[in-house]
Amino acid sequence: MSDQAIALQESAPPRCQGVVSLAASIVIGGLLLGLSGLALTGTMITLAVATPGLVLFSIIAAVLSLLLVTAGFMVTGGCLAAAVAAMVSMCPYMAGKHPLGWEQLDYLTTKFGGKAT
């Protein structure tokens, strides 16, 4: 092979890299969105079940339930934001475009990769 063909082959990202990127994005995004949906569902069920009794019997319990419902909505929003952030940061990296600072992450991954398992 000529030097030009070898250089072209080395610079081109592998074809399966796009498939792996898509699969990883779908899995991570799906898991985080699923967690977000579970947190939202749990929050709404808790709100529907607990509100009548709490409103009738105690103002302190009502305030506590509002705090718990607010925490549930915050967890839902946090999981959603984490899913979006993971997809936004991972897709360019998997496509071969390494943003600023990813070299340090790659170095740490190679340095500590075997020690984590």
N, C-alpha and C positions, 0 to 999 in steps of 0.2 A: 504494500500500500504506500501511496505517496504521503509525504509529510503533511500536505494540505488536507488530505482525506482523514488522516489520523487526528489532526487538530480540530477538524469539523466534528468528528465523531465524539471527541472528548468534551467539546464545548456544548453540544446539544444535550438537553436533559433527556433522561430515559422516557420512553413513551408510557410506561406503566406508572410513572410518578404522578401524572394527572389523575389516574384512577385511584391510586392510594390516597392522594390528597382529598379527592371527592369522598371516598369512603370514610376517611378519618373525620372530615368535616361533618358528614351526616351522622356518624356515631356520637361524636362529642356534642354536637348541636342538639341531636335528638335526646340524649341523656339529660342535658341541662334543661331543655325545654320540658321534658317529662317531669323532672323534679320541680320545676316551676309550676306546672299544672297540678301536681299532687299537693304542693303547698297551698296553692290557691283553692283547690277543692276542700282540703282540710280546714282552711280558714273559713270558707263559706259555710260548711257543715257546722262547725263550732259556733259560728255567729247565729245560724238559724236555730240551733238547739238551745243554746244558752241564753239568748237575749230575753225571751219572755220571763223566765224565772228570775233573772238578775234584775230586770227592770222592776219587777213587782216586789222583791224582797230586800234589796240592798243597793245603796248608791256606791259603796266601796267596791262591791263585787262587779257592778256595772263599769266602774272606772278600770278595774283590773281586766275585765273582758275586753274593753276597748283597747287597752294597751297590748293585750295578746293578739287581737285582730290586727292592730297596726303592725306588730312584729311579723305576723304572717304575711301581710302585704309587702313588707320590706324584704322578707326572704324570697318571695315570688319575684319581685323586681330585681333582687340581687342575682338570682339564678338566670334570669333573662339577660341581664347585663353581662354576666359571665359567659353565657353562650355566644352573644354577639361579639364580645371582645376576643374570645377564643377563635372564632371563625375569621374575624378581621385580621388577627395577627398571624394565624396559621396558614391561611391560603397563599399569601405571597411567599412565605417561607418555603412551602411545599412546591411552589412553582419555580423555585430556584432563585428568586429575588431575595437576597439577604439584607434586611433593613439594618440600620445602625445598631450596634450592640449585640447582634446575633452571633458574631464571631466569638465573643466572650462566652456566650451560652454553649456554643459548640465545643469550645475548649473545655469548659467545665463538664460537659456531658461525656467527652472522651476521657477526661481525667477521673471522674467519679462514677462513670457508668457501670463499671463492673462491681463496684463496692456497694451499690444500692440493693443488689439482689442477694 
